[in-house]
Structure formats: structure tokens, C-alpha cells
Amino acid sequence: MLKKDLIALCLLHLLDQKDQYGYELLHILYEGFPDTQESAIYALLREMCRNGLIQWYKGDVSGGPVRKYYRLTDTGREKRQRLLEEWRRTRDTVLALGVE
């Protein structure tokens, strides 16, 4: 499983829990993937929108610019499930090889 797919799985998982805005997602992901560029995560969000996995909408004004919130679509839930199954196979294979 490539790092991009792993980050996509994490994004889809977070959005399956609740709608979130871009910076909020970035902050959460940066904790686990500190070497990932901010621009890469935003590019992945745009790609996921183009592919119909997520949708965006404008939220309330927060003392600054209007926040762009993202929500998961049914197609995104299906993709999340496929990526989750791939992640579990990868994890189980690595563990079976004795890598911890």
C-alpha cells in the first residue's frame, strides 16, 4: 500500500466520522505524517472531490475566510472500505513476516 493510499484512507476515515474543514484535516494528518507537504494533502482532497469520493461546501465565517468543509459520499464510503481491506492485508502480511 502506497503512502498516498494510506493518507487517502485516513482522510476518508476521518470524514466518515464527521464533516471537517481542510485545515482541521491537515492538522490531524500532520501529527501522523509530519513529512507530508500541506500542498500534497490539499491536492489529494481536490482529486478526491473530482473523483466523487468527497464533496465540499462553504461553512460559516470564522473571523477569517469562509471555511471549506468536506463530506464523504457513498462512493467515498465504498472506496474507504476497499482501502481498509487493502490496508488490513498489507498489515497482516508484514506481521506474518515478523516485521514489527
C-alpha positions as CSV (number, residue, x, y, z in Angstrom):
1,M,0.0,0.0,0.0
2,L,1.5,3.3,-1.1
3,K,1.7,6.3,1.4
4,K,-0.7,8.2,-0.8
5,D,-3.3,5.4,-0.4
6,L,-2.7,5.3,3.3
7,I,-3.3,9.0,3.6
8,A,-6.4,8.8,1.4
9,L,-7.7,6.0,3.7
10,C,-7.1,8.2,6.8
11,L,-8.9,11.2,5.1
12,L,-11.8,9.0,4.2
13,H,-11.9,7.6,7.7
14,L,-11.9,11.0,9.3
15,L,-14.6,12.2,7.0
16,D,-16.7,9.1,7.7
17,Q,-16.8,10.3,11.3
18,K,-17.9,13.9,10.6
19,D,-17.6,16.7,8.1
20,Q,-14.4,18.6,8.6
21,Y,-12.6,21.6,7.0
22,G,-9.3,21.4,5.2
23,Y,-7.0,22.9,7.8
24,E,-8.6,20.7,10.5
25,L,-7.8,17.6,8.4
26,L,-4.3,18.8,7.7
27,H,-3.6,19.3,11.3
28,I,-4.8,15.8,12.3
29,L,-2.8,14.2,9.5
30,Y,0.3,16.1,10.1
31,E,0.6,14.6,13.5
32,G,0.9,11.1,12.0
33,F,2.6,12.1,8.7
34,P,4.9,15.1,9.6
35,D,6.9,14.8,6.4
36,T,3.9,15.2,4.2
37,Q,3.6,18.5,2.5
38,E,0.5,20.6,3.1
39,S,0.1,21.0,-0.7
40,A,0.0,17.3,-1.2
41,I,-2.9,16.8,1.2
42,Y,-4.9,19.6,-0.4
43,A,-4.1,18.2,-3.8
44,L,-5.4,14.8,-2.6
45,L,-8.6,16.5,-1.3
46,R,-9.1,18.1,-4.7
47,E,-8.6,14.8,-6.5
48,M,-11.0,13.1,-4.2
49,C,-13.6,15.7,-5.0
50,R,-13.1,15.3,-8.7
51,N,-13.5,11.5,-8.4
52,G,-16.7,11.9,-6.4
53,L,-15.3,10.4,-3.2
54,I,-16.0,13.6,-1.2
55,Q,-17.9,16.9,-1.7
56,W,-17.1,20.3,-0.3
57,Y,-19.4,23.1,0.9
58,K,-18.8,26.5,2.4
59,G,-19.2,26.7,6.2
60,D,-19.7,29.6,8.5
61,V,-17.3,32.5,8.6
62,S,-14.8,32.1,11.5
63,G,-13.4,35.5,11.9
64,G,-11.4,35.0,8.7
65,P,-12.1,33.5,5.3
66,V,-15.0,31.1,4.8
67,R,-14.1,27.6,5.6
68,K,-14.4,24.9,3.0
69,Y,-15.8,21.8,4.7
70,Y,-15.6,18.3,3.2
71,R,-18.1,15.4,3.5
72,L,-17.9,11.8,2.5
73,T,-20.1,10.5,-0.4
74,D,-21.4,7.0,-0.8
75,T,-18.7,6.4,-3.4
76,G,-16.2,7.6,-0.8
77,R,-17.5,5.1,1.7
78,E,-17.1,2.3,-0.8
79,K,-13.5,3.4,-1.6
80,R,-12.8,3.7,2.1
81,Q,-13.9,0.1,2.6
82,R,-11.7,-1.1,-0.3
83,L,-8.7,0.8,1.0
84,L,-9.3,-0.6,4.5
85,E,-9.3,-4.1,3.2
86,E,-6.1,-3.5,1.3
87,W,-4.5,-2.0,4.5
88,R,-5.5,-5.0,6.6
89,R,-4.0,-7.4,4.0
90,T,-0.8,-5.3,4.0
91,R,-0.6,-5.1,7.8
92,D,-1.2,-8.9,8.2
93,T,1.4,-9.7,5.6
94,V,4.0,-7.5,7.3
95,L,3.2,-9.0,10.7
96,A,3.3,-12.6,9.3
97,L,6.8,-11.8,8.0
98,G,7.8,-10.9,11.6
99,V,8.2,-7.2,11.0
100,E,7.0,-5.1,13.9
